[in-house]
Amino acid sequence: MIRWLWAFIDRPAAQFGDCAEFWTTVTGTTLSPTRGEHDEFVTLLPDYGAPTVKMQTIDGESRVHLDLDVDDVVEATERAVRLGATLVGDYILTERIGYSVLRSPHGMTFCFTPFRDGAGALAPTVTGPAGGRSRLDQVCLDIGASDYGIEARFWADLTGWAWRPGSLPEFARLSARPGVPIDLLLQRLGEDRPTAAHLDLACTDIEATADWHETLGARRIERGSRWLVMTDPAGQTYCLTGREPA
């Protein structure tokens, strides 16, 4: 059973500072003290309520991955492998340090981490300068067209969360609310490529939120039917959507 989901923002060291400032501002959080063997991990802490976002300094390209908190990391890892995931690196090492790193059948990185804390109250929405409210409430898995059936089934089986069709035929949603405040949105792409992820923020006013984010270093990329595609200071894609922030 997945007890909590963390949206994990991985950014290169050269861009980490700018991205940390951007993401703490737009999520209304502050950075925890660094931790890890190389001081590479931080948690984005709201003024009150349960945190849901972490960041990591990495050597490679910017990306988003998931940390899934479970009661038994080894058991969850073995089950994920049976469902089609593959382990990244040395299983003995990951078992020793307490978490496992895996990839989904078509390439999405995720980790199983031990559940230690209660969920707590939902953190507040963030109010921008023009009064629009927003919340990071969703991780979208971008899945290649040919891989969608296998990948979608994997995530549905892995999480056991409620499956709901999306507002458009290329989308479906996995949700464990109210227990876990971040949903997974599964998007069937119009091309074939490895599964990756981006962050989505629900907004009461997409345009006002985009204007604010641009002053912080973001850029507008593309207008969708009910969303706006943006990039953060590292050039990593995220979306502002018209969903009502919970």
N, C-alpha and C positions, 0 to 999 in steps of 0.2 A: 504494500500500500504506500502510495506517495503521500507524504504528510505535508510537504511544502515545496514550492517551486521558486527558484531564484532565476531572474533574468541576469545573465552574466555578460558584461560588456568588456571585451578583450581589445586593447589598443596598444600599438607600438610605443616604446618608451619615449620616443621623440615627440609624440602627439598626446601622450597620456595626460599631462598637466592641463592642456587646453580642453581636452575632452572631459576630464574630471570636473573642471570648473563649469563646463556647459551642462553636463548631466546632473550635477548637484543643483544647479540653479533651476533647471526646468522640472526637476522632480521635488523641489523644496526640501533638500536633504543636505547633510554635511558628511564629510568623510570620516570614517573611523580611523583609529591608528592602523598603520600598515602591519601586515603579518605575513608569514610564509618564510621559507628559507632565504629568499632574496628580497623580502619586503615587497612582494609583488601583488598582494591582495588587499583590497579595502572593501568595506561595506558602506553603502549610501544610507545614512541614518536620518529618518524623519524626526521632527520635533516630538511627535508621539505616534503610537501605533507601530505595527509590525513592519520592519524593512523587507523589501522584496527584490532589491537590486544590488549587485556587487560588480566590482571592476577588477581587472587584472592587467598588469603589464606583460606583454608578450614580445617575442622576437619576430613573429611573422606578420601577416596582414591583419587588418582590423576584421573582427567578426563578432558574432553573438553566439554564446552557447548556453546550455541549460544546466543548472545543478538541481537535482531531485533529491530531497531529503527523505530518507527511509529509515525504518527501525533496524534493518539488518542489511548492510551493504553487500555482503557476500551472497546472501540468498537472492537479493534483487539483481545482482550482476549475473548470476547463473541463469536466472529466469529470462533476463534480457537477451542473453546469448542464445538461449533456446528459441526465442522469438525472432532471431535473425540479426542481432547486434554483434559487433566485433569489439574485442578489447584493444585499447591503444596502449602499447608499452608492455611492461612486465607486470603480470598479475600479482606476483609475490610482492613486488614493491608497492603496488596500489593497495594491497591488503594490509601491508605493514603500516602505511601512512594513513589508513583509515578511509580512503575513498577509492573509487574506480573511475577510469576514464574510458568511454566507449564511443563508438559511432553507430548510428542507425544503419539499416540495410543499404541506404543510398547516400551515406556520408555525413550526416549531421552529428556534430560532437555534443555529447552530454556526459554528465557525471552523476554518480550516486554518492551522496554524502550522508553522514549520520544525522538523524533528527535529534536535536538537543533541547530546543526551546518551544514553548507554546506559541501558537500563532499570534495571539494578541489582537488588539483592536485594529481596524482598518486605518491606515495613515490618511491624513487629510488630502483633499485635492489641492492643486497649486493654482493660485490666481495670478494671472499676468497683469501687466500695467494697464491694459484696456478693460480689465474686469472679466475676461474669459477664463473659465476654469478648465483644467486638464489633469489627466492622470495616466501614467504608464500602467496599462491594465492588460496588455496582450503581447504575446510573442507569436509572430507569424512565421510558420515554416514554409519556405518557398521550395516546392517539390517539382522536379522535372516531369513533363507530361507522361512519358512512358513509365515512370517509376511510381506514379501517384497511388495506384491501387495497393501495391505492396507496402509503400511507406505509410500511407494513411492507416492501413490495417495494423501495422506495427505500433504506431503511436496510440491507436485506440486500445489495442490489447495491453500495451505496456502500462498505460495510465489507468484503464478501467473507468475513465471519466465519461460523463454524459455526452453523447454525440448529437449535434444539431446541425442541419443544413444551414449554409450561409445565405446571405441576401442575394448572392449571385451564384450561378451553378458551379463556378470554379472554386468556391469556398465551402469549408465545413469547419465547425467549431467543436473543441473538446473543453469542457468546463467542469470544475469541481467546486464551484461556488455554492455556498458562501465560505466553505472551509479554506479554499485557496483563492486569493484575489486576482491571480493572473491566469487568463485563459490561453489556450493554444489555438491559433487559427491555422488551418491547413489550406494552402493555396496551390492549385494546379497551374503551373506555368505553361506558357505557349511554346516552350522549348525544352530540350533535354539538357540538364546539368545537375551536378551533385546537390543534394538538399542542403540548404543554408537557412539562416534565420535573420529576421529584422524585428525591431521593436515598433509597437504601435501605441500611440497616445490618444485616448478618447478626449474630445474637446467640445465645449459648448459653442465655441466660435473658432472655426478652423483658420480663417483669414487673420483674425487678431492674434491668435497663437503663433501662426507662421511669421507675422510681422515681428513679434517679440523674439522668436527664436533667431531670426535673421540678424537682429542686433547683437546676438550672443555668438555669432559665427556660423550659423546654419545657412543652407541654401535651398531654395525651391528648385525642384527638378521636373516634376510632372504632375498634372492634375488628373485624378481619377474621378469616377462617377460620384463617389462618396468619401473621398480621401484626397490628401495632398502628400506626394512623395517629397521628402526632404533629405538632405545629407548633413551630418554633424561636422564639427571642425576637422575630423580625420577623413571626411569624404564617405563615411559609412551611411548607408541608406536607413531611414526610418520613416514612419508615416504618421500623419495627423489625421484622425478619423472623426466622423460626425456622430459617433456613439456618445451617449450621455455618460459622463464620468460617474461611477458608482459613489 
